[in-house]
């Protein structure tokens, strides 16, 4: 696969993953913070605070997971390189 096509696929995958994360976050925070039977047309102060905290926590966890997965991926690559060097294959 040529490098340009690989970049395009990576960008498409990133957009798809971000859209999925947004949808999951929206559903989870709505379910947690907004009652199923609306009493008012606008969000209450308590609902707004709950949503703000929920979104902040969701994004923080998402960022931490991304960093950890990147770290693990780099460790795996390093281990694979060391194994290949030890066996003499490139």
PDB file as gemmi writes it, atoms N, CA and C in Angstrom:
CRYST1    1.000    1.000    1.000  90.00  90.00  90.00 P 1                      
ATOM      1  N   UNK A   1       0.847  -1.171   0.000  1.00  0.00           N  
ATOM      2  CA  UNK A   1       0.000   0.000   0.000  1.00  0.00           C  
ATOM      3  C   UNK A   1       0.899   1.243   0.000  1.00  0.00           C  
ATOM      4  N   UNK A   2       0.546   2.196  -0.841  1.00  0.00           N  
ATOM      5  CA  UNK A   2       1.381   3.396  -0.920  1.00  0.00           C  
ATOM      6  C   UNK A   2       1.149   4.278   0.313  1.00  0.00           C  
ATOM      7  N   UNK A   3       2.153   5.083   0.670  1.00  0.00           N  
ATOM      8  CA  UNK A   3       2.082   5.901   1.895  1.00  0.00           C  
ATOM      9  C   UNK A   3       0.905   6.882   1.925  1.00  0.00           C  
ATOM     10  N   UNK A   4       0.557   7.454   0.770  1.00  0.00           N  
ATOM     11  CA  UNK A   4      -0.547   8.407   0.729  1.00  0.00           C  
ATOM     12  C   UNK A   4      -1.860   7.713   1.079  1.00  0.00           C  
ATOM     13  N   UNK A   5      -2.065   6.535   0.510  1.00  0.00           N  
ATOM     14  CA  UNK A   5      -3.300   5.775   0.791  1.00  0.00           C  
ATOM     15  C   UNK A   5      -3.340   5.354   2.255  1.00  0.00           C  
ATOM     16  N   UNK A   6      -2.194   4.988   2.806  1.00  0.00           N  
ATOM     17  CA  UNK A   6      -2.133   4.600   4.217  1.00  0.00           C  
ATOM     18  C   UNK A   6      -2.498   5.785   5.105  1.00  0.00           C  
ATOM     19  N   UNK A   7      -2.024   6.982   4.761  1.00  0.00           N  
ATOM     20  CA  UNK A   7      -2.366   8.185   5.526  1.00  0.00           C  
ATOM     21  C   UNK A   7      -3.854   8.483   5.439  1.00  0.00           C  
ATOM     22  N   UNK A   8      -4.423   8.310   4.245  1.00  0.00           N  
ATOM     23  CA  UNK A   8      -5.853   8.554   4.068  1.00  0.00           C  
ATOM     24  C   UNK A   8      -6.672   7.582   4.918  1.00  0.00           C  
ATOM     25  N   UNK A   9      -6.287   6.322   4.915  1.00  0.00           N  
ATOM     26  CA  UNK A   9      -7.001   5.323   5.710  1.00  0.00           C  
ATOM     27  C   UNK A   9      -6.878   5.616   7.201  1.00  0.00           C  
ATOM     28  N   UNK A  10      -5.686   6.034   7.626  1.00  0.00           N  
ATOM     29  CA  UNK A  10      -5.479   6.374   9.032  1.00  0.00           C  
ATOM     30  C   UNK A  10      -6.347   7.571   9.422  1.00  0.00           C  
ATOM     31  N   UNK A  11      -6.432   8.568   8.557  1.00  0.00           N  
ATOM     32  CA  UNK A  11      -7.249   9.748   8.840  1.00  0.00           C  
ATOM     33  C   UNK A  11      -8.728   9.378   8.898  1.00  0.00           C  
ATOM     34  N   UNK A  12      -9.177   8.539   7.976  1.00  0.00           N  
ATOM     35  CA  UNK A  12     -10.566   8.097   7.980  1.00  0.00           C  
ATOM     36  C   UNK A  12     -10.887   7.301   9.242  1.00  0.00           C  
ATOM     37  N   UNK A  13      -9.965   6.446   9.641  1.00  0.00           N  
ATOM     38  CA  UNK A  13     -10.157   5.657  10.851  1.00  0.00           C  
ATOM     39  C   UNK A  13     -10.216   6.556  12.083  1.00  0.00           C  
ATOM     40  N   UNK A  14      -9.361   7.570  12.126  1.00  0.00           N  
ATOM     41  CA  UNK A  14      -9.358   8.498  13.262  1.00  0.00           C  
ATOM     42  C   UNK A  14     -10.680   9.254  13.352  1.00  0.00           C  
ATOM     43  N   UNK A  15     -11.201   9.713  12.217  1.00  0.00           N  
ATOM     44  CA  UNK A  15     -12.483  10.421  12.209  1.00  0.00           C  
ATOM     45  C   UNK A  15     -13.598   9.483  12.680  1.00  0.00           C  
ATOM     46  N   UNK A  16     -13.573   8.264  12.199  1.00  0.00           N  
ATOM     47  CA  UNK A  16     -14.582   7.279  12.593  1.00  0.00           C  
ATOM     48  C   UNK A  16     -14.510   6.981  14.094  1.00  0.00           C  
ATOM     49  N   UNK A  17     -13.303   6.847  14.615  1.00  0.00           N  
ATOM     50  CA  UNK A  17     -13.128   6.574  16.045  1.00  0.00           C  
ATOM     51  C   UNK A  17     -13.590   7.763  16.887  1.00  0.00           C  
ATOM     52  N   UNK A  18     -13.295   8.980  16.452  1.00  0.00           N  
ATOM     53  CA  UNK A  18     -13.727  10.160  17.199  1.00  0.00           C  
ATOM     54  C   UNK A  18     -15.254  10.293  17.178  1.00  0.00           C  
ATOM     55  N   UNK A  19     -15.869  10.003  16.049  1.00  0.00           N  
ATOM     56  CA  UNK A  19     -17.330  10.061  15.956  1.00  0.00           C  
ATOM     57  C   UNK A  19     -17.956   9.012  16.878  1.00  0.00           C  
ATOM     58  N   UNK A  20     -17.368   7.827  16.910  1.00  0.00           N  
ATOM     59  CA  UNK A  20     -17.865   6.772  17.791  1.00  0.00           C  
ATOM     60  C   UNK A  20     -17.722   7.182  19.255  1.00  0.00           C  
ATOM     61  N   UNK A  21     -16.566   7.743  19.618  1.00  0.00           N  
ATOM     62  CA  UNK A  21     -16.343   8.193  20.984  1.00  0.00           C  
ATOM     63  C   UNK A  21     -17.352   9.278  21.354  1.00  0.00           C  
ATOM     64  N   UNK A  22     -17.597  10.220  20.469  1.00  0.00           N  
ATOM     65  CA  UNK A  22     -18.550  11.289  20.722  1.00  0.00           C  
ATOM     66  C   UNK A  22     -19.949  10.721  20.934  1.00  0.00           C  
ATOM     67  N   UNK A  23     -20.350   9.790  20.080  1.00  0.00           N  
ATOM     68  CA  UNK A  23     -21.683   9.191  20.208  1.00  0.00           C  
ATOM     69  C   UNK A  23     -21.830   8.427  21.521  1.00  0.00           C  
ATOM     70  N   UNK A  24     -20.819   7.651  21.887  1.00  0.00           N  
ATOM     71  CA  UNK A  24     -20.876   6.906  23.144  1.00  0.00           C  
ATOM     72  C   UNK A  24     -20.920   7.858  24.343  1.00  0.00           C  
ATOM     73  N   UNK A  25     -20.098   8.900  24.303  1.00  0.00           N  
ATOM     74  CA  UNK A  25     -20.064   9.876  25.384  1.00  0.00           C  
ATOM     75  C   UNK A  25     -21.423  10.564  25.509  1.00  0.00           C  
ATOM     76  N   UNK A  26     -21.985  10.977  24.393  1.00  0.00           N  
ATOM     77  CA  UNK A  26     -23.275  11.658  24.396  1.00  0.00           C  
ATOM     78  C   UNK A  26     -24.355  10.768  25.007  1.00  0.00           C  
ATOM     79  N   UNK A  27     -24.406   9.523  24.574  1.00  0.00           N  
ATOM     80  CA  UNK A  27     -25.414   8.598  25.093  1.00  0.00           C  
ATOM     81  C   UNK A  27     -25.217   8.333  26.584  1.00  0.00           C  
ATOM     82  N   UNK A  28     -23.972   8.075  26.986  1.00  0.00           N  
ATOM     83  CA  UNK A  28     -23.697   7.749  28.386  1.00  0.00           C  
ATOM     84  C   UNK A  28     -24.007   8.933  29.298  1.00  0.00           C  
ATOM     85  N   UNK A  29     -23.563  10.119  28.928  1.00  0.00           N  
ATOM     86  CA  UNK A  29     -23.773  11.291  29.773  1.00  0.00           C  
ATOM     87  C   UNK A  29     -25.246  11.713  29.777  1.00  0.00           C  
ATOM     88  N   UNK A  30     -25.922  11.575  28.662  1.00  0.00           N  
ATOM     89  CA  UNK A  30     -27.351  11.901  28.615  1.00  0.00           C  
ATOM     90  C   UNK A  30     -28.128  10.948  29.520  1.00  0.00           C  
ATOM     91  N   UNK A  31     -27.813   9.672  29.419  1.00  0.00           N  
ATOM     92  CA  UNK A  31     -28.487   8.658  30.236  1.00  0.00           C  
ATOM     93  C   UNK A  31     -28.237   8.902  31.733  1.00  0.00           C  
ATOM     94  N   UNK A  32     -27.014   9.323  32.071  1.00  0.00           N  
ATOM     95  CA  UNK A  32     -26.641   9.542  33.469  1.00  0.00           C  
ATOM     96  C   UNK A  32     -27.211  10.837  34.038  1.00  0.00           C  
ATOM     97  N   UNK A  33     -27.257  11.892  33.247  1.00  0.00           N  
ATOM     98  CA  UNK A  33     -27.527  13.230  33.779  1.00  0.00           C  
ATOM     99  C   UNK A  33     -28.906  13.808  33.470  1.00  0.00           C  
ATOM    100  N   UNK A  34     -29.575  13.313  32.468  1.00  0.00           N  
ATOM    101  CA  UNK A  34     -30.858  13.900  32.084  1.00  0.00           C  
ATOM    102  C   UNK A  34     -31.956  12.861  32.308  1.00  0.00           C  
ATOM    103  N   UNK A  35     -32.949  13.200  33.143  1.00  0.00           N  
ATOM    104  CA  UNK A  35     -34.019  12.236  33.413  1.00  0.00           C  
ATOM    105  C   UNK A  35     -34.814  11.931  32.145  1.00  0.00           C  
ATOM    106  N   UNK A  36     -35.372  10.721  32.075  1.00  0.00           N  
ATOM    107  CA  UNK A  36     -36.082  10.331  30.843  1.00  0.00           C  
ATOM    108  C   UNK A  36     -37.353  11.146  30.579  1.00  0.00           C  
ATOM    109  N   UNK A  37     -37.945  11.684  31.618  1.00  0.00           N  
ATOM    110  CA  UNK A  37     -39.159  12.494  31.442  1.00  0.00           C  
ATOM    111  C   UNK A  37     -38.815  13.945  31.733  1.00  0.00           C  
ATOM    112  N   UNK A  38     -38.772  14.748  30.682  1.00  0.00           N  
ATOM    113  CA  UNK A  38     -38.386  16.150  30.815  1.00  0.00           C  
ATOM    114  C   UNK A  38     -39.463  16.928  31.559  1.00  0.00           C  
ATOM    115  N   UNK A  39     -39.023  17.757  32.507  1.00  0.00           N  
ATOM    116  CA  UNK A  39     -39.946  18.619  33.244  1.00  0.00           C  
ATOM    117  C   UNK A  39     -39.852  20.056  32.743  1.00  0.00           C  
ATOM    118  N   UNK A  40     -38.688  20.404  32.181  1.00  0.00           N  
ATOM    119  CA  UNK A  40     -38.465  21.763  31.689  1.00  0.00           C  
ATOM    120  C   UNK A  40     -37.887  21.689  30.281  1.00  0.00           C  
ATOM    121  N   UNK A  41     -38.054  22.772  29.541  1.00  0.00           N  
ATOM    122  CA  UNK A  41     -37.534  22.778  28.165  1.00  0.00           C  
ATOM    123  C   UNK A  41     -36.033  22.973  28.124  1.00  0.00           C  
ATOM    124  N   UNK A  42     -35.472  23.635  29.146  1.00  0.00           N  
ATOM    125  CA  UNK A  42     -34.032  23.879  29.218  1.00  0.00           C  
ATOM    126  C   UNK A  42     -33.412  22.957  30.265  1.00  0.00           C  
ATOM    127  N   UNK A  43     -32.112  22.710  30.116  1.00  0.00           N  
ATOM    128  CA  UNK A  43     -31.400  21.926  31.124  1.00  0.00           C  
ATOM    129  C   UNK A  43     -31.347  22.701  32.434  1.00  0.00           C  
ATOM    130  N   UNK A  44     -31.499  21.977  33.538  1.00  0.00           N  
ATOM    131  CA  UNK A  44     -31.373  22.621  34.843  1.00  0.00           C  
ATOM    132  C   UNK A  44     -29.892  22.820  35.147  1.00  0.00           C  
ATOM    133  N   UNK A  45     -29.613  23.623  36.176  1.00  0.00           N  
ATOM    134  CA  UNK A  45     -28.226  23.851  36.565  1.00  0.00           C  
ATOM    135  C   UNK A  45     -27.566  22.536  36.969  1.00  0.00           C  
ATOM    136  N   UNK A  46     -28.284  21.700  37.720  1.00  0.00           N  
ATOM    137  CA  UNK A  46     -27.750  20.409  38.144  1.00  0.00           C  
ATOM    138  C   UNK A  46     -27.433  19.502  36.963  1.00  0.00           C  
ATOM    139  N   UNK A  47     -28.302  19.489  35.949  1.00  0.00           N  
ATOM    140  CA  UNK A  47     -28.067  18.682  34.752  1.00  0.00           C  
ATOM    141  C   UNK A  47     -26.838  19.185  33.997  1.00  0.00           C  
ATOM    142  N   UNK A  48     -26.708  20.514  33.913  1.00  0.00           N  
ATOM    143  CA  UNK A  48     -25.547  21.093  33.221  1.00  0.00           C  
ATOM    144  C   UNK A  48     -24.247  20.736  33.927  1.00  0.00           C  
ATOM    145  N   UNK A  49     -24.243  20.844  35.247  1.00  0.00           N  
ATOM    146  CA  UNK A  49     -23.042  20.498  36.016  1.00  0.00           C  
ATOM    147  C   UNK A  49     -22.723  19.017  35.831  1.00  0.00           C  
ATOM    148  N   UNK A  50     -23.742  18.176  35.921  1.00  0.00           N  
ATOM    149  CA  UNK A  50     -23.542  16.737  35.738  1.00  0.00           C  
ATOM    150  C   UNK A  50     -22.967  16.440  34.350  1.00  0.00           C  
ATOM    151  N   UNK A  51     -23.527  17.062  33.323  1.00  0.00           N  
ATOM    152  CA  UNK A  51     -23.042  16.839  31.957  1.00  0.00           C  
ATOM    153  C   UNK A  51     -21.609  17.319  31.788  1.00  0.00           C  
ATOM    154  N   UNK A  52     -21.295  18.489  32.348  1.00  0.00           N  
ATOM    155  CA  UNK A  52     -19.920  19.012  32.264  1.00  0.00           C  
ATOM    156  C   UNK A  52     -18.932  18.032  32.889  1.00  0.00           C  
ATOM    157  N   UNK A  53     -19.256  17.549  34.074  1.00  0.00           N  
ATOM    158  CA  UNK A  53     -18.369  16.611  34.759  1.00  0.00           C  
ATOM    159  C   UNK A  53     -18.269  15.280  34.015  1.00  0.00           C  
ATOM    160  N   UNK A  54     -19.396  14.812  33.526  1.00  0.00           N  
ATOM    161  CA  UNK A  54     -19.406  13.540  32.796  1.00  0.00           C  
ATOM    162  C   UNK A  54     -18.527  13.622  31.546  1.00  0.00           C  
ATOM    163  N   UNK A  55     -18.697  14.683  30.780  1.00  0.00           N  
ATOM    164  CA  UNK A  55     -17.909  14.852  29.556  1.00  0.00           C  
ATOM    165  C   UNK A  55     -16.426  14.987  29.894  1.00  0.00           C  
ATOM    166  N   UNK A  56     -16.109  15.767  30.928  1.00  0.00           N  
ATOM    167  CA  UNK A  56     -14.707  15.946  31.314  1.00  0.00           C  
ATOM    168  C   UNK A  56     -14.079  14.611  31.710  1.00  0.00           C  
ATOM    169  N   UNK A  57     -14.793  13.833  32.493  1.00  0.00           N  
ATOM    170  CA  UNK A  57     -14.267  12.526  32.908  1.00  0.00           C  
ATOM    171  C   UNK A  57     -14.129  11.591  31.723  1.00  0.00           C  
ATOM    172  N   UNK A  58     -15.112  11.586  30.853  1.00  0.00           N  
ATOM    173  CA  UNK A  58     -15.076  10.709  29.680  1.00  0.00           C  
ATOM    174  C   UNK A  58     -13.867  11.039  28.813  1.00  0.00           C  
ATOM    175  N   UNK A  59     -13.653  12.333  28.572  1.00  0.00           N  
ATOM    176  CA  UNK A  59     -12.517  12.749  27.738  1.00  0.00           C  
ATOM    177  C   UNK A  59     -11.182  12.452  28.418  1.00  0.00           C  
ATOM    178  N   UNK A  60     -11.121  12.633  29.738  1.00  0.00           N  
ATOM    179  CA  UNK A  60      -9.885  12.336  30.464  1.00  0.00           C  
ATOM    180  C   UNK A  60      -9.547  10.850  30.372  1.00  0.00           C  
ATOM    181  N   UNK A  61     -10.540  10.010  30.560  1.00  0.00           N  
ATOM    182  CA  UNK A  61     -10.307   8.568  30.463  1.00  0.00           C  
ATOM    183  C   UNK A  61      -9.899   8.196  29.042  1.00  0.00           C  
ATOM    184  N   UNK A  62     -10.547   8.792  28.063  1.00  0.00           N  
ATOM    185  CA  UNK A  62     -10.218   8.509  26.665  1.00  0.00           C  
ATOM    186  C   UNK A  62      -8.765   8.895  26.375  1.00  0.00           C  
ATOM    187  N   UNK A  63      -8.339  10.050  26.883  1.00  0.00           N  
ATOM    188  CA  UNK A  63      -6.957  10.502  26.676  1.00  0.00           C  
ATOM    189  C   UNK A  63      -5.966   9.565  27.370  1.00  0.00           C  
ATOM    190  N   UNK A  64      -6.267   9.191  28.607  1.00  0.00           N  
ATOM    191  CA  UNK A  64      -5.376   8.282  29.337  1.00  0.00           C  
ATOM    192  C   UNK A  64      -5.255   6.933  28.642  1.00  0.00           C  
ATOM    193  N   UNK A  65      -6.373   6.427  28.162  1.00  0.00           N  
ATOM    194  CA  UNK A  65      -6.341   5.138  27.461  1.00  0.00           C  
ATOM    195  C   UNK A  65      -5.520   5.243  26.184  1.00  0.00           C  
ATOM    196  N   UNK A  66      -5.681   6.338  25.458  1.00  0.00           N  
ATOM    197  CA  UNK A  66      -4.909   6.532  24.236  1.00  0.00           C  
ATOM    198  C   UNK A  66      -3.416   6.572  24.514  1.00  0.00           C  
ATOM    199  N   UNK A  67      -3.027   7.276  25.575  1.00  0.00           N  
ATOM    200  CA  UNK A  67      -1.606   7.342  25.938  1.00  0.00           C  
ATOM    201  C   UNK A  67      -1.080   5.968  26.331  1.00  0.00           C  
ATOM    202  N   UNK A  68      -1.860   5.232  27.104  1.00  0.00           N  
ATOM    203  CA  UNK A  68      -1.420   3.909  27.555  1.00  0.00           C  
ATOM    204  C   UNK A  68      -1.312   2.951  26.362  1.00  0.00           C  
ATOM    205  N   UNK A  69      -2.285   2.991  25.469  1.00  0.00           N  
ATOM    206  CA  UNK A  69      -2.227   2.123  24.295  1.00  0.00           C  
ATOM    207  C   UNK A  69      -1.041   2.471  23.403  1.00  0.00           C  
ATOM    208  N   UNK A  70      -0.740   3.755  23.262  1.00  0.00           N  
ATOM    209  CA  UNK A  70       0.426   4.173  22.486  1.00  0.00           C  
ATOM    210  C   UNK A  70       1.698   3.655  23.141  1.00  0.00           C  
ATOM    211  N   UNK A  71       1.773   3.792  24.461  1.00  0.00           N  
ATOM    212  CA  UNK A  71       2.936   3.304  25.205  1.00  0.00           C  
ATOM    213  C   UNK A  71       3.118   1.797  25.027  1.00  0.00           C  
ATOM    214  N   UNK A  72       2.030   1.051  25.129  1.00  0.00           N  
ATOM    215  CA  UNK A  72       2.110  -0.399  24.965  1.00  0.00           C  
ATOM    216  C   UNK A  72       2.506  -0.773  23.542  1.00  0.00           C  
ATOM    217  N   UNK A  73       1.998  -0.028  22.584  1.00  0.00           N  
ATOM    218  CA  UNK A  73       2.341  -0.286  21.189  1.00  0.00           C  
ATOM    219  C   UNK A  73       3.825  -0.055  20.942  1.00  0.00           C  
ATOM    220  N   UNK A  74       4.353   1.026  21.506  1.00  0.00           N  
ATOM    221  CA  UNK A  74       5.786   1.309  21.350  1.00  0.00           C  
ATOM    222  C   UNK A  74       6.628   0.229  22.023  1.00  0.00           C  
ATOM    223  N   UNK A  75       6.185  -0.255  23.182  1.00  0.00           N  
ATOM    224  CA  UNK A  75       6.904  -1.332  23.865  1.00  0.00           C  
ATOM    225  C   UNK A  75       6.894  -2.606  23.023  1.00  0.00           C  
ATOM    226  N   UNK A  76       5.748  -2.902  22.420  1.00  0.00           N  
ATOM    227  CA  UNK A  76       5.650  -4.087  21.563  1.00  0.00           C  
ATOM    228  C   UNK A  76       6.582  -3.979  20.355  1.00  0.00           C  
ATOM    229  N   UNK A  77       6.625  -2.781  19.755  1.00  0.00           N  
ATOM    230  CA  UNK A  77       7.505  -2.579  18.603  1.00  0.00           C  
ATOM    231  C   UNK A  77       8.967  -2.756  19.002  1.00  0.00           C  
ATOM    232  N   UNK A  78       9.327  -2.211  20.154  1.00  0.00           N  
ATOM    233  CA  UNK A  78      10.702  -2.323  20.640  1.00  0.00           C  
ATOM    234  C   UNK A  78      11.051  -3.782  20.919  1.00  0.00           C  
ATOM    235  N   UNK A  79      10.151  -4.494  21.520  1.00  0.00           N  
ATOM    236  CA  UNK A  79      10.373  -5.915  21.807  1.00  0.00           C  
ATOM    237  C   UNK A  79      10.528  -6.705  20.510  1.00  0.00           C  
ATOM    238  N   UNK A  80       9.682  -6.416  19.538  1.00  0.00           N  
ATOM    239  CA  UNK A  80       9.760  -7.100  18.248  1.00  0.00           C  
ATOM    240  C   UNK A  80      11.100  -6.818  17.569  1.00  0.00           C  
ATOM    241  N   UNK A  81      11.563  -5.569  17.634  1.00  0.00           N  
ATOM    242  CA  UNK A  81      12.866  -5.215  17.034  1.00  0.00           C  
ATOM    243  C   UNK A  81      13.989  -5.995  17.720  1.00  0.00           C  
ATOM    244  N   UNK A  82      13.944  -6.049  19.060  1.00  0.00           N  
ATOM    245  CA  UNK A  82      14.989  -6.765  19.790  1.00  0.00           C  
ATOM    246  C   UNK A  82      14.977  -8.250  19.450  1.00  0.00           C  
ATOM    247  N   UNK A  83      13.773  -8.811  19.311  1.00  0.00           N  
ATOM    248  CA  UNK A  83      13.676 -10.236  18.973  1.00  0.00           C  
ATOM    249  C   UNK A  83      14.242 -10.499  17.577  1.00  0.00           C  
ATOM    250  N   UNK A  84      13.922  -9.586  16.639  1.00  0.00           N  
ATOM    251  CA  UNK A  84      14.424  -9.752  15.279  1.00  0.00           C  
ATOM    252  C   UNK A  84      15.922  -9.597  15.226  1.00  0.00           C  
ATOM    253  N   UNK A  85      16.489  -8.699  16.013  1.00  0.00           N  
ATOM    254  CA  UNK A  85      17.933  -8.517  16.042  1.00  0.00           C  
ATOM    255  C   UNK A  85      18.613  -9.734  16.657  1.00  0.00           C  
ATOM    256  N   UNK A  86      17.961 -10.335  17.634  1.00  0.00           N  
ATOM    257  CA  UNK A  86      18.529 -11.502  18.306  1.00  0.00           C  
ATOM    258  C   UNK A  86      18.553 -12.738  17.423  1.00  0.00           C  
ATOM    259  N   UNK A  87      17.583 -12.822  16.493  1.00  0.00           N  
ATOM    260  CA  UNK A  87      17.533 -13.988  15.610  1.00  0.00           C  
ATOM    261  C   UNK A  87      18.230 -13.722  14.297  1.00  0.00           C  
ATOM    262  N   UNK A  88      18.623 -12.467  14.054  1.00  0.00           N  
ATOM    263  CA  UNK A  88      19.370 -12.140  12.840  1.00  0.00           C  
ATOM    264  C   UNK A  88      18.490 -11.875  11.649  1.00  0.00           C  
ATOM    265  N   UNK A  89      17.148 -11.744  11.839  1.00  0.00           N  
ATOM    266  CA  UNK A  89      16.265 -11.412  10.729  1.00  0.00           C  
ATOM    267  C   UNK A  89      15.976  -9.931  10.745  1.00  0.00           C  
ATOM    268  N   UNK A  90      15.712  -9.380   9.554  1.00  0.00           N  
ATOM    269  CA  UNK A  90      15.484  -7.937   9.469  1.00  0.00           C  
ATOM    270  C   UNK A  90      14.043  -7.599   9.361  1.00  0.00           C  
TER     271      UNK A  90                                                      
END                                                                             
